[in-house]
């Protein structure tokens, strides 16, 4: 573990970086440790990829102690295993595991280590299909999605008693890879996500706890296939949309030139689009917003003109500071990615070093 105090570029605020590794993490290309979420206490959930390219879940306590865990029925072959995505204030974790048949399932893990596996009733059972759990709020309600037997995507929320409610946005397409994805959930039970229409264009949505769904698009979003607001579903990637307790949503959109841009949408629907200074303007470059805390501070990362990633923090007033984790590589496909921020402004994510190995980090203001 490395702890290093540095000064954030573009800001007068000191910051402390703590880098960390799960004990079983591999040291080869595309192996290592990925931190995906952080709760109010500073506990971090994530996953690591071992030397055989199998995924394993972990939780890192504020003391720095890392506990590794597996879903009981997780597969043990390459690209199978356990991935943790969300952690709430009680330390309960939501995530996904890939079984030995190549099917995905959701799980919830209590702070004491008890794991309950689950699947949406309509989830497909062929390789690559199944149930994906991502967000979890203070009440223990989980947000996620499943792919059915035709590989169409549907959203769900799971109550603490195990009851799963499935839902779709009315404009969602019904072709392969189209449909509705529920990604994150706040304390009020509001879910933010995206849907892919019949033309393979992405759009954002917010689902109130009552079930009312409001859709939205960023003004600059493109209207071609693979463009739009919110992104496309891919379990190998991160999921770039967040919602805070006030119902403010952040995420990204893809314009007509396939460049990424961040957005902030208030609970009343006011949309602000933004770009991190230094973000590239070529295809598959730009600004990707991931998480937002109660103060409205947004974190994410941007991809520069050299296709290198850099973390950023955007305050509610719009000031953006960027940062790089110590040890992050500076070549194409390397750099720093930021995924989550808690109420204290502590940020977590992963960085890719010069050998394309992944490492977890904690950035404390």
ChimeraX attribute file (.defattr): number of C-alpha atoms within 10 A of each C-alpha:
attribute: neighborCount
match mode: 1-to-1
recipient: residues
	/A:1	10
	/A:2	11
	/A:3	14
	/A:4	13
	/A:5	14
	/A:6	15
	/A:7	13
	/A:8	18
	/A:9	14
	/A:10	12
	/A:11	13
	/A:12	9
	/A:13	11
	/A:14	12
	/A:15	17
	/A:16	17
	/A:17	20
	/A:18	19
	/A:19	21
	/A:20	20
	/A:21	20
	/A:22	25
	/A:23	13
	/A:24	14
	/A:25	24
	/A:26	21
	/A:27	17
	/A:28	16
	/A:29	15
	/A:30	16
	/A:31	22
	/A:32	28
	/A:33	32
	/A:34	31
	/A:35	32
	/A:36	25
	/A:37	28
	/A:38	29
	/A:39	23
	/A:40	18
	/A:41	16
	/A:42	24
	/A:43	22
	/A:44	32
	/A:45	31
	/A:46	29
	/A:47	27
	/A:48	30
	/A:49	29
	/A:50	22
	/A:51	17
	/A:52	14
	/A:53	21
	/A:54	21
	/A:55	28
	/A:56	26
	/A:57	27
	/A:58	23
	/A:59	26
	/A:60	20
	/A:61	15
	/A:62	11
	/A:63	8
	/A:64	13
	/A:65	11
	/A:66	18
	/A:67	14
	/A:68	17
	/A:69	17
	/A:70	20
	/A:71	26
	/A:72	14
	/A:73	14
	/A:74	25
	/A:75	22
	/A:76	18
	/A:77	16
	/A:78	14
	/A:79	17
	/A:80	22
	/A:81	28
	/A:82	32
	/A:83	32
	/A:84	34
	/A:85	26
	/A:86	28
	/A:87	31
	/A:88	25
	/A:89	18
	/A:90	16
	/A:91	25
	/A:92	24
	/A:93	32
	/A:94	31
	/A:95	29
	/A:96	28
	/A:97	30
	/A:98	29
	/A:99	21
	/A:100	16
	/A:101	14
	/A:102	20
	/A:103	20
	/A:104	31
	/A:105	26
	/A:106	27
	/A:107	24
	/A:108	25
	/A:109	20
	/A:110	15
	/A:111	15
	/A:112	8
	/A:113	13
	/A:114	10
	/A:115	18
	/A:116	14
	/A:117	18
	/A:118	18
	/A:119	22
	/A:120	25
	/A:121	13
	/A:122	14
	/A:123	24
	/A:124	21
	/A:125	18
	/A:126	16
	/A:127	13
	/A:128	15
	/A:129	22
	/A:130	28
	/A:131	31
	/A:132	32
	/A:133	33
	/A:134	26
	/A:135	28
	/A:136	30
	/A:137	25
	/A:138	18
	/A:139	16
	/A:140	24
	/A:141	22
	/A:142	32
	/A:143	31
	/A:144	29
	/A:145	29
	/A:146	30
	/A:147	28
	/A:148	20
	/A:149	15
	/A:150	14
	/A:151	20
	/A:152	21
	/A:153	29
	/A:154	26
	/A:155	27
	/A:156	24
	/A:157	26
	/A:158	20
	/A:159	15
	/A:160	12
	/A:161	8
	/A:162	14
	/A:163	11
	/A:164	18
	/A:165	13
	/A:166	17
	/A:167	17
	/A:168	18
	/A:169	22
	/A:170	12
	/A:171	14
	/A:172	24
	/A:173	21
	/A:174	17
	/A:175	16
	/A:176	15
	/A:177	19
	/A:178	24
	/A:179	29
	/A:180	33
	/A:181	32
	/A:182	31
	/A:183	27
	/A:184	29
	/A:185	31
	/A:186	24
	/A:187	19
	/A:188	15
	/A:189	24
	/A:190	23
	/A:191	30
	/A:192	31
	/A:193	30
	/A:194	28
	/A:195	32
	/A:196	32
	/A:197	21
	/A:198	17
	/A:199	14
	/A:200	22
	/A:201	24
	/A:202	30
	/A:203	26
	/A:204	26
	/A:205	22
	/A:206	25
	/A:207	19
	/A:208	16
	/A:209	14
	/A:210	8
	/A:211	12
	/A:212	9
	/A:213	17
	/A:214	13
	/A:215	17
	/A:216	15
	/A:217	19
	/A:218	24
	/A:219	14
	/A:220	14
	/A:221	24
	/A:222	21
	/A:223	17
	/A:224	16
	/A:225	14
	/A:226	18
	/A:227	24
	/A:228	30
	/A:229	33
	/A:230	32
	/A:231	25
	/A:232	22
	/A:233	22
	/A:234	9
	/A:235	12
	/A:236	7
	/A:237	8
	/A:238	13
	/A:239	23
	/A:240	24
	/A:241	29
	/A:242	28
	/A:243	31
	/A:244	25
	/A:245	18
	/A:246	16
	/A:247	25
	/A:248	23
	/A:249	30
	/A:250	30
	/A:251	31
	/A:252	28
	/A:253	31
	/A:254	30
	/A:255	21
	/A:256	17
	/A:257	14
	/A:258	20
	/A:259	21
	/A:260	30
	/A:261	26
	/A:262	28
	/A:263	24
	/A:264	25
	/A:265	19
	/A:266	15
	/A:267	14
	/A:268	8
	/A:269	14
	/A:270	9
	/A:271	18
	/A:272	14
	/A:273	16
	/A:274	18
	/A:275	20
	/A:276	26
	/A:277	15
	/A:278	14
	/A:279	24
	/A:280	21
	/A:281	18
	/A:282	16
	/A:283	15
	/A:284	16
	/A:285	22
	/A:286	28
	/A:287	32
	/A:288	32
	/A:289	34
	/A:290	25
	/A:291	28
	/A:292	31
	/A:293	23
	/A:294	17
	/A:295	15
	/A:296	24
	/A:297	22
	/A:298	32
	/A:299	32
	/A:300	32
	/A:301	28
	/A:302	30
	/A:303	29
	/A:304	21
	/A:305	17
	/A:306	15
	/A:307	21
	/A:308	23
	/A:309	30
	/A:310	26
	/A:311	28
	/A:312	26
	/A:313	25
	/A:314	20
	/A:315	14
	/A:316	14
	/A:317	8
	/A:318	13
	/A:319	12
	/A:320	20
	/A:321	19
	/A:322	20
	/A:323	22
	/A:324	23
	/A:325	28
	/A:326	19
	/A:327	15
	/A:328	24
	/A:329	21
	/A:330	18
	/A:331	16
	/A:332	15
	/A:333	16
	/A:334	23
	/A:335	28
	/A:336	31
	/A:337	32
	/A:338	33
	/A:339	28
	/A:340	27
	/A:341	30
	/A:342	21
	/A:343	18
	/A:344	15
	/A:345	21
	/A:346	21
	/A:347	29
	/A:348	31
	/A:349	29
	/A:350	27
	/A:351	30
	/A:352	29
	/A:353	21
	/A:354	17
	/A:355	14
	/A:356	21
	/A:357	22
	/A:358	29
	/A:359	26
	/A:360	28
	/A:361	28
	/A:362	23
	/A:363	22
	/A:364	17
	/A:365	15
